[in-house]
Amino acid sequence: MPDIEEPRKPKTPRKNIGAEYNAEDIQVLGGREAVRRRPGMYIGSTDQRGLHHMLYEIVYNSIDEAMAGSCDHITVILRKDNSATVIDNGRGIPVDIHPTTKLSALETVMTVLHAGAKFGGKSYTVSGGLHGVGASVVNALSEWTTVDVKRNGKVYHQEYERGLPKGPVKVIGDADGTGTATTFLADSQIFTEYTYNFETLCERFREMAYLNKGVEISIIDEIRDRTKTFYFEGGVASFVRHLNRNREVRHTLPIYITKAVNSTSIEVALQYNDSFTENVFSFANCVNTIDGGTHLTGFRSALTRVLNDYAKKNKFIKEEDSNLTGEDVREGLTAIVSVKLAEPQFEGQTKGKLGNIEMKSNVESAVNEGLSLYLEEHPDDAKKIIEKCVTSARAREAARKARDLIIRKSGLESGTLPGILADCSERDPEQCELYLVEGPSAGGSAKEGRNRRFQAILPLRGKILNVEKAAFDKMLANAEIRTIITAIGAGIDDDFAPERIRYHKVILMSDADVDGAHIRTLLLTFFYRHMRNLIDAGYLYIAQPPLYRIKSSEGVKWVYTEQEKDDVLKASTARKNEIQRYKGLGEMSAEQLWETTMDPANRTLLSVSIEDAVKADETFHMLMGDEVPPRKSFIQTHAKYATLDI
């Protein structure tokens, strides 16, 4: 039955409430109260991602000591009570009385927002903890915190409860050396998740160790009795080799460039491989600037200029030929751009983009000098690199012609929707959902069972092309991929236009078996490589169809995991349980598919996000690339899990 708009009620005069809105209505929150009331403003979220952010903030303080040359060992311990400890051998937080707060410097750092030694530039030339809110925010969001400082031959100790000191700083013993040990337990009143992911933390700490060569970072998981230690003398060059370890490289060793400009240090490492993708990651003061910034712009500009100059000078490109584009010189490139500077200007507390104008010219100059010198001194490597770029340019031109031809033939930009798409009647993208469904059988059930007002269905015929191993023109020639691009309506790659997205929920719905997982991974690879903005906007989801239907005298229950099935059977008092295993979506009727997987009131959707772009790139290449051994090892390790969390 169509929606019928109710007749509008006559307006009633508004009350004059201005007199009731006075100064006393303005609530002023102190630092601790503000953090506890709005934790997301400071750590992003109160789930596991926010929990990890808390730990990173404390580790960053130790990294700052390392960047100051005062620390070469950091230990992170995950305790059995879900608390976490960070220990370093830095200088130790000062404990003398602060002239402004009249409190010890330790208590000031732990309880006062925007208090720290990172603003004046005297104690820290460079620092990742720009805003001085890290330790105090962690303290405010923890049930309890303890800090032990080794300094002046003594061990100083202070305890806190939900951000408030339980007593003054006191000496609890003698000490050899210096350093700080911070232990905290995330507050169960704030967090929805307080269990750390060991693998995720290992990836971040490995990254930190690469960016600070000569610094050893250890993580100890007391819950599962495991330890990992990261230490790299090669720094960012080792990082690039690690990223390319499962790829065929064009030159044996990464090109390493380093330069100091006043108080700024620049490190760049790059190496070409035979893939079709660009993997460039940028960092500022060890913070992953996932949205790039001026340092990345400077690197890209210099890379394009230097390679064009060398190619023209050495007759790889004729004078009348077009220059290599940025896209040409970055195809198959793996690179790390790391800068350390005194006064970084980040965008917000999440520090996703570097804004310092001077860093563009500083990095550009360093790469111009360093890369030009390397190419002159290593002509064999230079030839391999230029040949790779020239091949990319020719392929790009061929792809452009193929793309134009395909677009004309297929109507990719004509606005004509694919015939197999069962669209919804709603036209507001915020209200619209697109299900990409495996197979015509499941597509038919989904079309019949959906809510036609806001749910669109696009059935996919089998497995789409593996874009990880396909050139651009071959990808565009694939009918299923063209259909997906046309249905979503926003284009791909650099032509992606977010304002043209037709659905703010794109949902991958495949069978709960090996083939379904493969199809889902192929789709995820396509979206990661060519519609990254869709993921970043939070518009990509994975549907969770049930694994079992359990029927008994107590009724029918749908369960989605093996553990849930075991729990249901254990709790059941029925004499007999009929258990039906669903391997394919097509095994369910339209009503069952709606009830379990598509009804917003009952369904479970997994939001696809990219918390760590470096790890995501490695995983997609490993799963979908040419190297079999690492993929086999990964599958064997994760075989017991129904869903891969990528």
HELIX and SHEET records of a PDB file:
HELIX    1   1 GLY A   18  GLU A   20  5                                   3    
HELIX    2   2 ALA A   23  ASP A   25  5                                   3    
HELIX    3   3 GLY A   31  ARG A   37  1                                   7    
HELIX    4   4 GLY A   40  ILE A   43  1                                   4    
HELIX    5   5 GLN A   48  MET A   67  1                                  20    
HELIX    6   6 ALA A  105  THR A  111  1                                   7    
HELIX    7   7 GLY A  134  ALA A  140  1                                   7    
HELIX    8   8 PHE A  198  LEU A  211  1                                  14    
HELIX    9   9 VAL A  236  LEU A  243  1                                   8    
HELIX   10  10 THR A  294  LYS A  313  1                                  20    
HELIX   11  11 GLY A  326  ARG A  330  1                                   5    
HELIX   12  12 GLU A  358  GLU A  377  1                                  20    
HELIX   13  13 PRO A  379  SER A  410  1                                  32    
HELIX   14  14 PRO A  429  GLN A  431  5                                   3    
HELIX   15  15 PRO A  440  GLY A  449  1                                  10    
HELIX   16  16 VAL A  467  LYS A  469  5                                   3    
HELIX   17  17 PHE A  472  LEU A  476  1                                   5    
HELIX   18  18 ALA A  479  ILE A  488  1                                  10    
HELIX   19  19 ASP A  493  ASP A  495  5                                   3    
HELIX   20  20 PRO A  498  ARG A  500  5                                   3    
HELIX   21  21 VAL A  514  HIS A  530  1                                  17    
HELIX   22  22 ARG A  532  ASP A  536  1                                   5    
HELIX   23  23 GLU A  562  ALA A  571  1                                  10    
HELIX   24  24 LEU A  585  GLU A  587  5                                   3    
HELIX   25  25 ALA A  590  LEU A  593  1                                   4    
HELIX   26  26 TRP A  594  MET A  598  3                                   5    
HELIX   27  27 ALA A  613  MET A  624  1                                  12    
HELIX   28  28 VAL A  628  HIS A  638  1                                  11    
SHEET    1   A 8 LEU A 164  PRO A 165  0                                        
SHEET    2   A 8 LYS A 154  GLU A 161 -1                                        
SHEET    3   A 8 SER A 142  ARG A 151 -1                                        
SHEET    4   A 8 GLY A 179  ALA A 186 -1                                        
SHEET    5   A 8 ALA A  84  ASP A  88 -1                                        
SHEET    6   A 8 HIS A  73  LEU A  78 -1                                        
SHEET    7   A 8 GLU A 216  ASP A 221  1                                        
SHEET    8   A 8 ARG A 226  PHE A 230 -1                                        
SHEET    1   B 3 LEU A 164  PRO A 165  0                                        
SHEET    2   B 3 LYS A 154  GLU A 161 -1                                        
SHEET    3   B 3 LYS A 170  ASP A 174 -1                                        
SHEET    1   C 5 ILE A 255  VAL A 261  0                                        
SHEET    2   C 5 THR A 264  TYR A 272 -1                                        
SHEET    3   C 5 LEU A 333  LYS A 340 -1                                        
SHEET    4   C 5 ASN A 279  ALA A 284  1                                        
SHEET    5   C 5 VAL A 287  ASN A 288 -1                                        
SHEET    1   D 5 GLN A 455  LEU A 460  0                                        
SHEET    2   D 5 GLU A 433  GLU A 438  1                                        
SHEET    3   D 5 LYS A 505  MET A 509  1                                        
SHEET    4   D 5 LEU A 540  ALA A 543  1                                        
SHEET    5   D 5 LEU A 605  SER A 607 -1                                        
SHEET    1   E 3 GLY A 555  VAL A 559  0                                        
SHEET    2   E 3 TYR A 548  SER A 552 -1                                        
SHEET    3   E 3 GLU A 578  ARG A 581 -1                                        
END                                                                             
